[in-house]
Amino acid sequence: MRPSSSSSEGGGPPPYPQGLVGPLFGSAAVDAVVSDGAWLCSMLEVEAALAAAGAGAGVVPAAAAAEIAAACRDARLDVDDIGRGALAAGNPVVPLVAALEARLPAGARPHLHRGATSQDVVDSALMLVARRALELIAADLGAAGDRCAALAEAHRDTPMAARTLLQQALPTTFGLRAAGWMVAVDSARSGLERVRDQRLAVQLGGAAGTLASLGDAGLEVARRLAAELGLAEPLLPWHTDRVRVAELAAALGTAAGALGKVALDVVLLVQTEVGEVGEAEGGSSTLPQKRNPVHAVLTGAAARRAPGLVATLLAAMPQELERAAGAWHAEWDSLRELLRVTGGAAAHGRAMLEALRVDPARMRANLGARGGMLMAESVAGRLAPALGRGAAHALVRDRVRSAEERGVGLREVLVNDPAVREHLSEEGIDAALDPAAHLGPAGALVDRALRAHRAGITAPEGGR
């Protein structure tokens, strides 16, 4: 199965995608398995497997099946020619079958494409393409999850500022943040693997989904075809039931989104004014001092392209009766592009995490940058038993405003305030302002997440 292209040098299929920026959004490995050449190879694989399944079921002569397999294996088809031929039929299978027939002896030609319709070949081939891409994407997600786990373990107790609405809120740990990344990535990988292992099914229904042209052997041929291709055997042909495609799209979009969240966190934390993490490499064409977070930027860019592609595939779900008039066609490139941008997000996300540098000293410095303001909740909590929650909150809020207006730290205001000192000693105030004392069970949460990661569990009992 060796497709070629008249537009490529050296006789091989052109790289996918081409251009100035296309390669930035994918990964070389995933791009290769979703390329036009790879898709055409998968269609040839389906045609060969269909002939073998027919022979096993007794409806195709064994000699004809062998000749069809050889023609598919040795075919040197021009991808561009097949594409141009698809214009007349509306899909690439018609010119593909014609090209194969021309390479077969007369006795084998009637048995090529026996019992199938064009959609059977396209859908089955796309399931093969998806499976190969998912293998690569899942591997990158697995490596990204492992790197998150290593960061979580190394920084289990490294304090840093948690931020809500982009403002410092309370202390947390970098370990807990990395564990959160890990859980999301692990969950996304699990979803992709479930689709890969359970929901990628062969398609064989014939012209109207009845397998009528195969007579009593139809179900046996479908079963054998699924086995030949290593795909699931569906209960029914799913020509206009696109739930499988929607599940695949949703799992891919979820994976891209999980990686995009990690990338966004990194972009925010790498800002000069924050500086709590950084990437090992990345420069600027103009500014010598800059070290741009290139992998994080590319991860986020790829992830942002995924939702629109998911939406296209979901919009294509309502399809007419037994064969769609356009909606099915809209899936083809949308699905392949979704596979490749998710592959790009996974590859860049893995590289981002592997290149990530963590600066605990900067995290500690940022914790104290606002003179203890971050610990206002802790102070109010220690005053609440004596004053009540509302009154304690109002008192501390007022003292925070006073510290801000005077340009001093919160501690200075608190230790000199009689209303506070009536209930808290100076030592009590210092204890309340200690970030390490207000982390709750953050360490235990990290430990629990790490145990689940090592055991391959993506959700605790009750949370699945």
N, C-alpha and C positions, 0 to 999 in steps of 0.2 A: 504494500500500500504506500506508494510514493507519489503523492501529488506534487506537481511543480507549478511554476508560474512564469509566464512569458515576461513578466515585469520584474523578475528577480534575477540577480546575478548568480552564476554558478549552478543554475537549474533547480535550486531548492525553493521552498515557499518563502515569501518575503517575511520579515519579522512583523510581529503584530503587537502593538500598533506601530505605525511609522510616524515620522514628523518630528518637529522640534520639541514638543512637550508631551506627546502621547506616552512615551516610555516612563515618564515620571509618576504616572498614576497606577502602574501595575508592578508586577515582579517578573523577572525574566522567566522563571519557572512556570508560573501560572499563565503568563502570556503565551508560552509555547503550547500548552495543552488546550487553550481555547481559541487558537488561531484558526483561520480558514482551512489551512492544510490539515490541522488536527481534526477539525470537524469533518472534513471530507474523508479522512482516514477512518473515522468512526462510522460514517455511513457505509463505507466499503466493508468494514468489520461486520456491520449489521446484515448486509446483503449476504456475506459469506456464511454467517451464523444461521441466517434464515434458510439457506439451502441445506446446511448440515442438519438443522432441525427437521426440515421436510424429509430429508433422507432417513433420519431416525424414525420418523413417523410413517414411513412407507409411501409418501406421496411424491417424492423426488428420487429419481434413480441415483444410486451412489456415485456412478461415474459422472453424471451431470453435476452433482454437488461438488465433486472434486475439481471438475473443470471450472466451476464458478468460483470456488475458493482460490484456485490458482490465478484466475483472471483478476480477482479483487486484490490478491497479494502482490501481483506483479504489475498492476496497472500504473502507468505513468500519466496521470491525467493532469491537464492544465486547469488550475483553479479558476483562472480568469475566463477560460472557455466555458467551463461549467456554469459560472456565474452569469455570463452573457446568455447562455442557453436557458437559464432559469427565467428570463424575462417573459418568454412565450408561455411558460406553464405556470408561473407564479411560485415555483419552488425549485430547488436544485436537484431533486431526485429524478425528475423526468429526463433531463439531459444526462445525468449520471447513468441511469439504466440504459439509455441509448448508447452511450459510450462503451459500457460493458458488453452489451449485446454485440457490438461490432467486433469485439475481441474474442467472442465465444464461437465454438463450432455450432453448426446449425442444430444439432441434436440437443444441445444444452440450453439454447436460448429460451425455449418455452418455460423452463424451470427457474429462470432468473426472476427474482422478485415475486415468486409464487405465493399467492394468498395475501399479499401486502398492498397497502396503499401508500402514497407518498408520506403521509403523516406518520405512519408506523416507523418508517426509516428515519425521518427527521427527529421525531420525539425520542426514539430509542438511542439514536446517536448523541443527542443532547444530554441524555441521562449518563451516557458513558463519559462525555466531556465533563459534565458536572462532577461525576465521581472522582475523576482524576484531579480536577482542580481542588475539590474538597480535601483530598488527601494532603495536598501541599499546604492548603490554608490551615487545616487542623494542625499540621506539624509546626507551622510558625506560631499559631496560637498557643500550642503546648509549650514551645520554647519561651514565648512571652510570659505565660503563666509561671513557668519555673523561675524566670528572672524576677518577676514580681515577688515570688515566694522568698527568694534569696534576699531581696531588699527588705521585705517585711521581717525576716528573721534577724538580719544584721541591725536593723533600726527599730526593733521592737519597742525600745524605751527611749528613742531619740525624740525629745519634745520639740514641737513646732506649733505655730499658730494655725488653728482651724479658721477657715474664712467662710462666711455666709454673706451672700450678696456682695462678694468681693471685699468685704471688710473683716478685719480680725474679730473673731467671736469668742473662742475659748481655746485653751491649749488642747492639742491632740498629740499624736506621735506620727512620725513619718512611717513607722512600721504599720500603723493602722491604715494610713492612706494607701500604702503599697498593698496591704492585704485586701483593701476594697477593690483596687484595680485587679488583683489576682482573682477574686471571687467572680467579678464580672466577666473577665476573660475566660475563666474556666467554664462558667455557665454558657457563654456564647459558643465555646468549642464543643461542649456537650450537645448543644442544640444542633450544630452542624453535623456532628457524628451520628446523631439519631436520624436525621434526614438521609445522610449518606447510607447508613446501614439498613434502614427500614422503608424509606419512602421513594427511592429511585427505582422505578419499575419499568419493565419492558413495555413497549406498545405494540400490540398486534390485534387488529380488528377487521382489516380489510376495508372495502369501500364504505360500508355503512355500520361498521362495528359488530357485524354478525358472524364474521369468519365463514360466510357462506361458500366462498370459492374453494375452501379446503374441506368442505363436507364434514363427515364425522371425525376427521383427523384434526380439525381446527384447534380444539383445546389441547391436544397432545403436541401439536406444533408450537403453540404458545408456551407451553410448559418447557419444552426442550429449548426454545429460543431464549427464554429467561435463564436457563441453566448455562447455555453456551456463552451468554454475555455476562453472567454473574450479576444479573439484576433481579429485583423482586418480581414475582408473578402476581399481577393484580387480579382482583376478583372479576373485573370487567375491563374491556378496553376503555380508555379514559380520554377519548378524542376531544370531547368538549367538557370534560370534568377536570378543571385545572387546579384542583386543590393541591396536588403534589407540587406543581410549579409554584403556587403561592406559598406553600410551606418552605420550599427551598429559598424563595425570595426573602421571606421573613427572617429565616435563620441567617442568611447572608447579611441582610440589613442590620440585624441585631449585632452580629459580630463586628461589622464596620462601626456601628455606633459605640460599642464598648471600647474599641480601640481609639475611636475619636475622642471619647471622654478622657482617656489617659493622656492622649496627645495635648488636649486643651489644658489639662492640669499642668503638664510640663511647660507648655508655652507661657502660662501665667507665672509659674514658679521660677522660670529662667529670666524673667524681666530684671533689668539692671537694679531697679529699686527693691526687688525681692531677693533675687540671687541665691535661692536655696538649693537649686539643682542646676545642672548644665549638661550639654552634650559635649563629648570629647572633641568633636570636630565641627566645622561649619564656619565659613568666613563670609566676608562682604566684598563686593567688587570695588567699593569706594572707601569704606571705613576700616582701617587696619585693626582697630581695637575690638571689633565685633566678632562674636562667635555665635552665629545664628543657629537655632535649633532646627537644622534642616530636616532630620528624620521626623521630628514632631510635626513640622509644617506639612510635609508630604503625607504623613499619616492622616492628619486632619483634613487635608484637601481631598484625599481619596475617600475618606469617610463621608464627607459632605456630598459627594456625588451619588452615594448609594441610595438615599431615600427616594430620589426622583425615579430611579430605575425600578425600585421596589414598587412604587406607585404605578408605573406603567404596567408591570406584570399583574398587579392586583386589578387594575382597570381592564385588563384583557380577560379576566375570568368569565364574565358573562359572554357565552358564545352560542351561536345559533344551532339549535337542534343537533344534528349528527356531525356537522362540519362547520367550522367557523369561516366567516367571510371577512378576513382581515385581522381579527383579534389574535388568532394563532400566529400569523406572520409577524405581528408586532412583538411577539415574545423573543424571537430568535436572537437578534443582536442585543436586545435589552438584557436577556439572561447572560449572554456571554460577557457583556460589558460589566454587569454586576459581579460576576465571578472574578473578573480581572481587577476591578477597583477594590473589591474586598481582599483579593490576593495582595494588591499593592498596600492596602492598609495593614494587613498582617505582616508583610515582609518589612515595611518601614517601621511598624510598631515594634517588632522584635529588635530591629537594629537600634531604634531609639532607646529601648530599655537596656540593651546590652552596652550602649555607650553612655548611659546616664551616670553622671557624677553627683554625689550628694554632699552638701556642705552643712554638717551639724552645727558648726560654730555660727554660721550665718543664721540658721534657724533659731538658735538661742538668742542671738542679738536681736532678731526681729521680734521675739517674744517680749523683750523688755523695751522695745523702741518707743512705746507710748507711755512709759512711766507707770506701768502696772495697770493701765486701763483694761487690759485683756482679762484681768482677774476680778472685775467688778461683780460678776455673778457669785463668785466664791465668797467675797466679802458680804454681800447681801444674804447669802445662805447662812453665814455664821451669825448674822444679826437677827435673822428671822425668828429663832426661838424666843427671843426677848421682845421683839417689836411687832411680830407678825409679818407675813410675807410681803404684803402690799406696802406697809410703812417702811420696811427695810429696803425694798426696791426703790422707793421714792427717795429715801435718804441718800442711798449710794448714788443714784442718778444725779442728785443735786450736787454731791461732792465731786463727781466726775466732771460736771459742767464747770464747777469752780476751779478744778485743776486745769482744765483746758483754757479757761479765760485767763488764769494767772500764769500759764505756761510752766507749770511745775508738775512733778509726778504725783500720782494718786496717793502714794504712801505719805508724802509730806502733808497733804491735806488731812488724811485720816488720823495720823498720830497726833495732830494738833487740834482735833475736833472733839470737844467735850461730849457731844451726843454719841459719838462713836466710842470714845475711850471709856464711857460709862459701862460699856458691855464687852469691849475687847481691849486686852492689854497690847503693848507694843509687840510682844512676842506673838500674840494671837493675830495681829494685823499682818506681821511678816509671814506667818503660816498661811494666812488666807491669800497672800499675794504670791505664794510659791507655786509656779505652774506645775511642777512635778507632783504636788499634792492634790491636784484637781483633774486627774486623768481618768478617774473611775476605773472600770475593769478593762481599760484599753488593751493592756498586755494580755489579759485572758482572752479577749476577742481575737487578737492576733494569733494566739496559740490555737484556738479552736479552728480558725480559718486554715492555718497551716496543716493541722491534722487532717482536715477534710481534703485539702489539696493533695496531700501525700497518699491518701486513701482513694483518690479519684472520685470523691463525693462532691457534687456541685451545689447541694443544698442540704441543710440539716433536716432531721426528721420533723415532719410537720410543715416544712417550708418548700416541699417539692411541688 
